[in-house]
Amino acid sequence: MDPMTKMWLSLVAILIMGLSVFLITFARSKTKGLLRGILSVIAFVIMLIGLLGGAASIM
């Protein structure tokens, strides 16, 4: 993978992780009950996708 592609992949991974942090913060402060749990699980899955993207950019 060329360096420019790695740069873009790492940038996208950082943005995806930022989205997951925003989502978990929103879920914990503004929601209750089942919706809170669903949003937390979605945020966790998004964080894993960002982690995999970041790991792929290092390789």
Secondary structure as the mmCIF struct_conf table of DSSP 4:
data_model
#
loop_
_struct_conf.conf_type_id
_struct_conf.id
_struct_conf.beg_label_comp_id
_struct_conf.beg_label_asym_id
_struct_conf.beg_label_seq_id
_struct_conf.end_label_comp_id
_struct_conf.end_label_asym_id
_struct_conf.end_label_seq_id
HELX_RH_AL_P HELX_RH_AL_P1 PRO A 3 LYS A 30
HELX_RH_AL_P HELX_RH_AL_P2 GLY A 33 ILE A 58
#
